């Protein structure tokens, strides 16, 4: 006998429960963070203010009865007294509502600040911001997830929690009121008399449950539609940012038409997602708009026979109708907040997926997870590779197993399969954990990595030259000397200028800036990843001579084509392609870099 498939509703409920548990693990520790007493005090105050809001609603309900009784009796003095009470209710409502808003927003911004710092700290640490781009999964556009999705996840969570608490308190309060206002427990339907205590409560429950069930059934597609729309919108934003960041390359290649097509496709995806969400909203709105109109008159229609029969006063009629509406509104919380809950869940899950991807990298780096490349200080003045192999994130071999030692003051060129060589470069930097073996870093000096295109932060040119050091701590004469020796003396008068230097400077000047930066930091181990590829032969030779003259005792390891860089190195390693990954082969190099003979491990 085969087990029956779970009902779709059960699957949805389990999905929400799983999501809530995941969200609690991700964002719940905020309430235990420092200063936790402030967070706890604000939370308690928010609950007290929400309770006061419900108390005001109950007081207004009682005032409502007195008002219509005074109008029915044409009693002027009670009417004037009720106006004074109304002024007091308005004043208290304004004060409570304003303070409630301030407290709620304090909690929201505090929670957003905490969660943003947590995710950014996890993401922007130990190269994980780069590593996460290399692994498969739904964690793209981390900028949008951190800037926008965290905001929605925290703000909407507080909004939904507050409105749910308010609705629950409202439900408890007005259920008691409506039960009392229901009158005698006997309800007559024609000639039949039914014993039904608090019959108006049961009518409100049946009425609201029926409306909520239909609205939930119509509103479930909103979850998928909201998730799809947010992903499409962020993909479109990412495409625009990418176009701005690569505007020079696009302009030089006259690639605007292709970029427009790509952006148009991304925008059409966003529009299609918008239409899917609109259709889902329209289905819900078709029902909810009709239901809201009916809700305004339904309690009066149900209670009117008792008023016509003289069993209750006009004030009791209006109080009953208003209590019924408050109870129905509390029971309609799922209808009213379905769209917001769907958007909250979509954003929270996007943040969760980014967190999970980064957390996976953290767990992968720690035992007893599958073997990865271990990078640690060797305690010796050598860079060593012991039983190393470099893999792709999916497990394919990029560089087959090898052993290697590079000693101090060596000049080593790695050529051949440059893609595999770059992964080796990243493995030494601790950015490529995929593989096996141990990399022992030299203990007698720091390592400086110079990529093909140096990163230039926003700010002054002086800050760009000193990066990542604080420009205030850099000697200006040293900066001038570094720029002159790197062939950028014309930039010295512009050190205090603020520009988008990554776009202002040519690719060749950016690489010269990297060598100027090298002069500032004076490392003893230098890794160059095609660091002269944008320079002509004369400029390339000048930068390599600069390395020889300015760093005579440093170890230089270069990645690049042998045809251009072999004369500047004494030792040459080549990565040769094969079906089992690239193999590291040592070749003789007749270089003229002037470095002393290497010491072998």
Rosetta blueprint (number, residue, H / E / L):
1 X L
2 X L
3 X L
4 X L
5 X L
6 X L
7 X L
8 X H
9 X H
10 X H
11 X H
12 X H
13 X H
14 X H
15 X H
16 X H
17 X H
18 X H
19 X H
20 X H
21 X H
22 X H
23 X H
24 X H
25 X H
26 X H
27 X H
28 X H
29 X H
30 X H
31 X H
32 X H
33 X L
34 X L
35 X L
36 X H
37 X H
38 X H
39 X H
40 X H
41 X H
42 X H
43 X H
44 X H
45 X H
46 X H
47 X H
48 X H
49 X H
50 X H
51 X H
52 X H
53 X H
54 X H
55 X H
56 X H
57 X H
58 X H
59 X H
60 X H
61 X H
62 X H
63 X H
64 X H
65 X H
66 X H
67 X H
68 X H
69 X H
70 X H
71 X H
72 X H
73 X H
74 X L
75 X L
76 X H
77 X H
78 X H
79 X H
80 X H
81 X H
82 X H
83 X H
84 X H
85 X H
86 X H
87 X H
88 X H
89 X H
90 X H
91 X H
92 X H
93 X H
94 X H
95 X H
96 X H
97 X H
98 X H
99 X H
100 X H
101 X H
102 X H
103 X H
104 X H
105 X H
106 X H
107 X H
108 X H
109 X H
110 X H
111 X H
112 X H
113 X H
114 X H
115 X H
116 X H
117 X H
118 X H
119 X H
120 X H
121 X H
122 X H
123 X H
124 X L
125 X L
126 X L
127 X L
128 X H
129 X H
130 X H
131 X H
132 X H
133 X H
134 X H
135 X L
136 X L
137 X L
138 X L
139 X L
140 X L
141 X L
142 X H
143 X H
144 X H
145 X H
146 X H
147 X H
148 X H
149 X H
150 X H
151 X H
152 X H
153 X H
154 X H
155 X H
156 X H
157 X H
158 X H
159 X H
160 X H
161 X H
162 X H
163 X H
164 X H
165 X H
166 X H
167 X H
168 X H
169 X H
170 X H
171 X H
172 X H
173 X H
174 X H
175 X H
176 X H
177 X H
178 X H
179 X H
180 X H
181 X H
182 X L
183 X L
184 X L
185 X L
186 X E
187 X E
188 X E
189 X E
190 X L
191 X L
192 X E
193 X E
194 X E
195 X E
196 X L
197 X L
198 X L
199 X H
200 X H
201 X H
202 X H
203 X H
204 X H
205 X H
206 X H
207 X H
208 X H
209 X H
210 X H
211 X H
212 X H
213 X H
214 X H
215 X H
216 X H
217 X H
218 X H
219 X H
220 X L
221 X H
222 X H
223 X H
224 X H
225 X H
226 X H
227 X H
228 X H
229 X H
230 X H
231 X H
232 X H
233 X H
234 X H
235 X H
236 X H
237 X H
238 X H
239 X H
240 X H
241 X H
242 X H
243 X H
244 X H
245 X H
246 X L
247 X H
248 X H
249 X H
250 X H
251 X H
252 X H
253 X L
254 X L
255 X L
256 X H
257 X H
258 X H
259 X H
260 X H
261 X H
262 X H
263 X H
264 X H
265 X H
266 X H
267 X H
268 X H
269 X H
270 X H
271 X H
272 X H
273 X H
274 X H
275 X H
276 X H
277 X H
278 X H
279 X H
280 X H
281 X H
282 X H
283 X H
284 X H
285 X H
286 X H
287 X H
288 X H
289 X H
290 X H
291 X H
292 X H
293 X H
294 X H
295 X H
296 X H
297 X H
298 X H
299 X H
300 X H
301 X H
302 X H
303 X H
304 X H
305 X H
306 X H
307 X H
308 X H
309 X L
310 X L
311 X L
312 X L
313 X L
314 X H
315 X H
316 X H
317 X H
318 X H
319 X H
320 X H
321 X H
322 X H
323 X H
324 X H
325 X H
326 X H
327 X H
328 X H
329 X H
330 X H
331 X H
332 X L
333 X H
334 X H
335 X H
336 X H
337 X H
338 X H
339 X H
340 X H
341 X H
342 X H
343 X H
344 X H
345 X H
346 X H
347 X H
348 X H
349 X H
350 X H
351 X H
352 X H
353 X H
354 X H
355 X H
356 X H
357 X H
358 X H
359 X H
360 X H
361 X H
362 X H
363 X H
364 X H
365 X L
366 X L
367 X L
368 X L
369 X L
370 X L
371 X L
372 X L
373 X L
374 X E
375 X E
376 X E
377 X E
378 X L
379 X L
380 X L
381 X L
382 X E
383 X E
384 X E
385 X E
386 X E
387 X E
388 X E
389 X E
390 X E
391 X E
392 X L
393 X L
394 X L
395 X L
396 X L
397 X E
398 X E
399 X E
400 X E
401 X E
402 X E
403 X E
404 X E
405 X E
406 X E
407 X E
408 X L
409 X L
410 X L
411 X E
412 X E
413 X E
414 X E
415 X E
416 X E
417 X L
418 X H
419 X H
420 X H
421 X H
422 X H
423 X H
424 X H
425 X H
426 X H
427 X H
428 X H
429 X L
430 X L
431 X L
432 X L
433 X L
434 X L
435 X E
436 X E
437 X E
438 X E
439 X E
440 X E
441 X E
442 X L
443 X L
444 X L
445 X L
446 X L
447 X E
448 X E
449 X E
450 X E
451 X L
452 X L
453 X L
454 X L
455 X L
456 X L
457 X L
458 X L
459 X E
460 X E
461 X H
462 X H
463 X H
464 X H
465 X H
466 X H
467 X L
468 X L
469 X L
470 X L
471 X H
472 X H
473 X H
474 X L
475 X L
476 X H
477 X H
478 X H
479 X H
480 X H
481 X H
482 X H
483 X H
484 X H
485 X H
486 X L
487 X L
488 X L
489 X H
490 X H
491 X H
492 X H
493 X H
494 X H
495 X L
496 X L
497 X L
498 X E
499 X E
500 X L
501 X H
502 X H
503 X H
504 X H
505 X L
506 X L
507 X H
508 X H
509 X H
510 X H
511 X H
512 X H
513 X H
514 X H
515 X H
516 X H
517 X H
518 X H
519 X H
520 X H
521 X H
522 X L
523 X L
524 X L
525 X E
526 X E
527 X E
528 X E
529 X E
530 X L
531 X L
532 X L
533 X L
534 X L
535 X L
536 X L
537 X H
538 X H
539 X H
540 X H
541 X H
542 X H
543 X H
544 X H
545 X H
546 X H
547 X H
548 X H
549 X H
550 X H
551 X L
552 X L
553 X L
554 X L
555 X E
556 X E
557 X E
558 X E
559 X E
560 X L
561 X L
562 X H
563 X H
564 X H
565 X H
566 X H
567 X H
568 X H
569 X L
570 X L
571 X E
572 X E
573 X E
574 X E
575 X E
576 X E
577 X L
578 X L
579 X L
580 X L
581 X L
582 X E
583 X E
584 X E
585 X E
586 X E
587 X E
588 X E
589 X L
590 X L
591 X L
592 X L
593 X L
594 X L
595 X L
596 X L
597 X L
598 X L
599 X L
600 X L
601 X L
